[in-house]
Amino acid sequence: MNSKEKIYAVLNMIPAGKVISYGQLASLAGLPRAARLAGAILGQLPKDTSLPWHRVIKANGRIAFDEGSPAFKRQKQRLLDEGIAVADGRIKLSQFGWHP
């Protein structure tokens, strides 16, 4: 299994209503210290993907996209639709973080 397949496999395991950081995603995929790689792989997903890319956020709990951008609005809405509270672009990892 290559790096992309590993990232996709873990991404698909994140339950609705939970989020993880790019670094956590990479670590769970067996790619420690590869947060940027995880971000790059997610950035290549097709727009119509069914993978839950929106459940991956920055380590500080923030949405990675620029606030107000179309991508930010799309991710925020998907998180809200799953019951994840987003305040000022930030998600409380203590409440919504996924820790398998």
C-alpha positions in Angstrom: 0.0 0.0 0.0 1.5 3.4 -1.0 1.3 6.6 1.1 -1.8 7.9 -0.7 -3.7 4.6 -0.1 -2.6 4.6 3.6 -3.9 8.2 4.0 -7.2 7.4 2.3 -7.7 4.2 4.4 -7.3 6.2 7.7 -9.3 9.1 6.4 -12.2 6.8 5.6 -12.2 5.5 9.2 -12.8 9.0 10.9 -16.3 8.8 12.2 -18.9 11.5 11.5 -18.8 14.2 14.2 -15.1 13.8 14.9 -12.0 15.5 13.5 -8.2 14.9 13.5 -5.2 16.9 12.6 -3.1 16.4 9.5 -0.3 15.1 11.7 -2.5 12.6 13.4 -3.8 11.4 10.1 -0.3 10.9 8.9 0.8 9.1 12.1 -2.2 6.8 12.0 -1.3 6.0 8.4 2.2 4.9 9.5 3.8 8.1 8.2 5.0 9.9 11.3 6.1 13.6 10.8 4.4 13.7 7.4 1.6 16.2 8.1 2.5 18.2 5.0 2.4 15.1 2.9 -1.1 14.3 4.3 -2.2 17.8 3.4 -0.8 17.5 -0.1 -2.6 14.2 -0.7 -5.9 15.6 0.5 -5.3 18.6 -1.7 -5.3 16.3 -4.7 -8.7 14.7 -4.0 -11.3 15.2 -6.7 -14.0 17.7 -5.9 -16.7 14.9 -6.0 -14.8 12.6 -3.5 -16.9 10.7 -1.0 -13.9 10.6 1.4 -14.4 12.8 4.5 -11.6 15.3 3.9 -13.5 17.9 5.9 -12.8 16.1 9.1 -9.1 16.9 8.9 -8.0 20.2 10.5 -4.8 21.9 11.7 -3.2 20.8 15.0 -4.4 24.0 16.7 -8.0 23.2 15.9 -8.4 25.6 13.1 -9.7 25.0 9.6 -6.7 25.2 7.3 -8.3 27.3 4.5 -8.4 31.1 4.6 -11.5 32.2 6.5 -14.2 33.4 4.1 -12.8 31.4 1.1 -15.1 29.1 -0.7 -13.2 26.0 0.6 -13.4 27.3 4.2 -17.1 27.8 3.9 -17.6 24.4 2.4 -15.6 22.6 5.1 -17.3 24.6 7.9 -20.7 23.7 6.6 -19.9 20.0 6.3 -18.6 20.1 9.9 -21.7 21.9 11.1 -23.9 19.4 9.3 -22.2 16.6 11.4 -22.9 18.5 14.6 -19.3 19.8 15.0 -19.3 23.3 16.5 -17.1 25.8 14.7 -16.4 29.1 16.3 -14.2 31.6 14.6 -12.8 28.9 12.4 -11.8 26.8 15.3 -13.0 23.3 16.6 -12.6 22.2 20.2 -10.3 19.1 19.8 -11.1 18.2 23.4 -14.7 17.7 22.5 -14.6 16.7 18.8 -11.2 15.2 18.4 -10.9 11.5 17.3 -8.6 9.4 19.4 -8.7 5.8 18.1 
